[in-house]
């Protein structure tokens, strides 16, 4: 199933951009504006949104299913179909509109969800399973070391994922609050180590930027995602296997007090949520 999703997302984006570009070209050529405007409604909104997310990397969550975009797509199909039926527009327009809208629905309702089951080992009250990761200086860091004091452990897919980077940005914006609580923050990804080092330099805060070589830590926690990388991104040095976005909060004794295993890559918890969890478990600001 993951292989199909990897293939789908790369091809969907290219197909949607192609349909959008063709519709714009048809309008400029003087073709029926209602027919081809309808086609644009099925593809342009999602392309613009995803492009914006990728360029600015400031949004760590969206709506789960994009209902407004779904309605716009349905309206686009109706408009293109009406133009064909009532005005004799080229039948290609409603065909492409239907294809673009169906592609969007598949993206919003199938691709965006991991279909994951909760990890058997990430239970509240359980000890965090042992694992080791690589620090930016190349040294091995153990899970026991990371959780000597209360900690937030964020497992993210890599620099290629705009919502992951945005999620890290949000944590950085709460840097002072986190520091006052004496909480350790570990940001873990199976991406190439040079990318982890690049991210650490970009944000320049006293968080632990860590590389999970071979995705071994993710497997130990039951949050690995085989074939989770969009097809074609292997050319950028990423491995096909990645991690399911996960946030784990541990308390004073290294035991898990909260975990978020999102089932939609576009729906992430806000930092205030897990900071409140820490406070509820007796972690208070230092003076």
CORVEN-V652420 format. One record per backbone hydrogen bond with DSSP energy under -0.5 kcal/mol. NH is the residue of the N-H (numbers start at 0). CO is the residue of the C=O. Records with the same first field share a line. If there is no record, write none. Layout:
BEGIN
NH = CO / CO
END
This chain:
BEGIN
4 = 0
5 = 1
6 = 2
7 = 3
8 = 4
9 = 5
10 = 6
11 = 7
12 = 8
13 = 9
14 = 10
15 = 11
16 = 12
17 = 13
18 = 14
19 = 15
20 = 16
21 = 17
22 = 18
23 = 19
24 = 20
25 = 21
26 = 22
27 = 23
28 = 24
29 = 26
30 = 25
35 = 31
36 = 32
37 = 33
38 = 34
39 = 35
40 = 36
41 = 37 / 38
42 = 38 / 39
43 = 39
44 = 39
46 = 42
47 = 43
48 = 44
49 = 45
50 = 46
51 = 47
52 = 48
53 = 49
54 = 50
55 = 51
56 = 52
59 = 57
61 = 265
69 = 65
70 = 66
71 = 67
72 = 68
73 = 69
74 = 70
75 = 71
76 = 72
77 = 73
78 = 74
79 = 75
80 = 76
81 = 77
82 = 78
83 = 79
84 = 80
85 = 81
86 = 81 / 82
87 = 83
88 = 82
92 = 89
93 = 89
94 = 90
95 = 91
96 = 92
97 = 93
98 = 94
99 = 95
100 = 96
101 = 97
102 = 98
103 = 99
104 = 100
105 = 101
106 = 102
107 = 103
108 = 104
109 = 105
110 = 105
111 = 106
112 = 109
113 = 262
114 = 262
122 = 120
124 = 255
125 = 122
127 = 253
132 = 140
133 = 210
134 = 138
137 = 134
140 = 132
142 = 130
145 = 141
146 = 142
147 = 144
150 = 249
151 = 183
152 = 150 / 247
153 = 151 / 185
154 = 152 / 245
155 = 153 / 187
160 = 157
161 = 159
164 = 160
165 = 161
166 = 162
167 = 163
168 = 164
169 = 165
170 = 166
171 = 167
172 = 168
173 = 169 / 170
174 = 171
177 = 173
178 = 174
179 = 175
180 = 176
181 = 178
182 = 177
183 = 149
185 = 151 / 183
186 = 207
187 = 153 / 185
188 = 209
194 = 191
195 = 191
196 = 192
197 = 193
198 = 194
199 = 195
200 = 196
201 = 197
202 = 198
203 = 199
206 = 204
207 = 184
208 = 206
209 = 186 / 207
210 = 133
211 = 188
212 = 210
214 = 211
215 = 212
218 = 214
219 = 215
220 = 216
221 = 217 / 218
222 = 217
223 = 217
224 = 241
227 = 224 / 239
228 = 239
230 = 5
232 = 229
234 = 231
235 = 232
236 = 233
237 = 232
241 = 224
243 = 222
245 = 154
246 = 259
247 = 152
248 = 257
249 = 150
250 = 254
253 = 250
255 = 125
256 = 248
257 = 248
259 = 246
260 = 258
261 = 259
264 = 111
266 = 263
267 = 265
272 = 269
273 = 269
274 = 270
275 = 271
276 = 272
277 = 273
278 = 274
279 = 275
280 = 276
281 = 278
282 = 277
283 = 281
285 = 179
END
